[in-house]
Amino acid sequence: MSNLPEAENTPAAEDFTALSFKNVKFWYPESQAPAVNGVSFSVKKGEFVSVIGHNGSGKSTLARLICGLLEADEGSINVWGIELAGQKNLFEVRRHTGIVFQNPDNQMVASIVEDDVAFGPENLGVEREEIGRRIEQSLAAVGMSEYRHATPTRLSDGQKQRIAVAGVLAIRPDILILDESTAMLDPKGRREVIEVVRRLNREEGMTILLITHFMEEALLAERTIVMNRGEIVMQGTPQDIFENGEALLTYNLDLPEITRIADMLRSRGIDTPPCLRPEELAASISACAAARGLTSLSSPRVSPDEGAKSGDWDIDIRDLTFTYSAGSPFASQALKGIDLHIGEGEFFGIIGHTGSGKSTLIQHLNALIKLPQANKKYKPKKPAKGQNPPVMPRLTVGRYNLADKKCDFLSLRADVGMVFQYPEYQLFAESVFEDVAFGLKNFNKGLSPEEVKERVYAAVRAVGLDPAEICEKSPFDLSGGQKRRVAIAGVIVTRPKILILDEPAAGLDPLGKREIMELLHSLHSEWCKTVIIVSHDMDEIACNCTRACVVSEGRIFDCATPHDLFARYDELLSLGLDVPLTAKLCRILKEDGIDIDCDYTPQGFVSAVAAAFEGGERRA
């Protein structure tokens, strides 16, 4: 997408202020404290600025104020030299700004992808021929050209997000705002979108405001703004910000993983300075080894895993296939013969590229998608003479045979809890209490009101919320992180034997991610037999899962421990996935003659490096 036409009235001066806030305040209705509280900052034309902060810090409110989706209660906002005051100049401001939200469904307006991408340029009065060029260029930029004539509702969430990004790129905004817009993408999709953004900034001079919880993304910016409770509390280069780790922790944020690993190595006596990139850390480890006169460094080999566990609540899948819109022109085969065993007691991970079939797979586990022979009207077809009968899928979850029409699916769904990719969308009741109690009442109709209250309060406390403070509130008045916790409470209130979560930590700040994973491990150790998470975060898989499977193009590519799985570095990258940061470090170090074998957790990597130094051979 190079050589984009210059927007009309685009200033040429490099010191032109593209965006400025002066003492801006904004309150949401019935809120006691302002969501944005006296914020002042400016962004120069062509600058790349990242904004980080905990959930509820005011980042997304800031983005919506820029585009005029919200109106400031106090202060002034100037966008591209235009004063934004109420509805005045609103249309002109929006000609210069484009925003990509976290949830792509919030931006889908058409039934065909190319129409959705064309929506913005058409409303700006762009000529038809130019619209066609923009559709082609924008879809190519996000790797979605082949879906030009597809229906957005039939795409995965990650694919929808790429279309949303393309739709904004098509209007050629002077200021591009990304509000957690890579949170739900697979690693390849995230890399592609961020590379598009960097190229637009570098080659076309587009001004970028990147709101993110990925510290590694924030590192790409020229300047980073840190928000806390509606205020800007830190500003500076990413290096300046992340070198001040203690301050970040007080704002419920975290250091980049690479910086934390460097700190852990120093605590083990290996003199590694603060680093922001894997290459820097690997070079410092090599330099430290050389300074000590060490050569032929290698860590002890990791012991092989015993394999899958087994028990009364095993999950066994054989020959599982599934086609969406079967028999129609829109038919799409999502699963192509899945064989998988998940043992009782596992903390199991499922990873795969966008559209690989992960979500389709887990929806079979509590019969949200039923096996064909389990449908009441199903009648097996007689095979033609001389042909074998078709192979039918088989699926058992504990004592439930999901291929049996007589399976007690109501009890199954009480025992197999499902938390969807956007758990906030599971909320619907007038109060948090009623929302959490809904499933419990449906699955346990004999419970007294006192028993319901006791179970609901216990579930709310389990997810780290105060029942007295939150149960009478509307779930729609909560922050994003609180909504997610309430949605999880509504699932765990029935105490399911198996808990399945689709991207449970996506979109949460670092503290929120840690708390969610700690919650899941707590439930797993106390009463939940098996936890299954779908995730695009390879570090999350490495740090939490006993085993994981990779789904690719509707098939199982591999199923193994994180140690064995992430050793297949190049193959995973070829599937559009990624590997943990520690696996990248191991690869770089091996090229320098340092052989580190670990479980790919940060702690495991640090211990392996320390062991390699302790056992390293000294030069003669």
URHU-V66688 format. One record per helix or strand of 3 or more residues. SS is the DSSP state (a for helix, b for strand). FROM is the first residue (numbers start at 0). TO is the last residue. Records with the same first field share a line. If there is no record, write none. Layout:
BEGIN
SS=FROM-TO  FROM-TO
END
This chain:
BEGIN
b=16-25  35-43  47-52  73-78  81-84  96-99  174-178  206-210  222-227  230-235  314-323  331-341  346-351  393-396  415-418  497-501  529-533  546-551  554-559
a=58-65  89-95  103-105  112-122  127-140  144-146  151-153  156-168  186-203  214-217  237-241  244-249  256-266  277-290  357-363  371-373  408-414  422-425  431-442  448-461  466-469  474-476  479-491  509-525  537-543  561-565  568-573  580-590  601-614
END
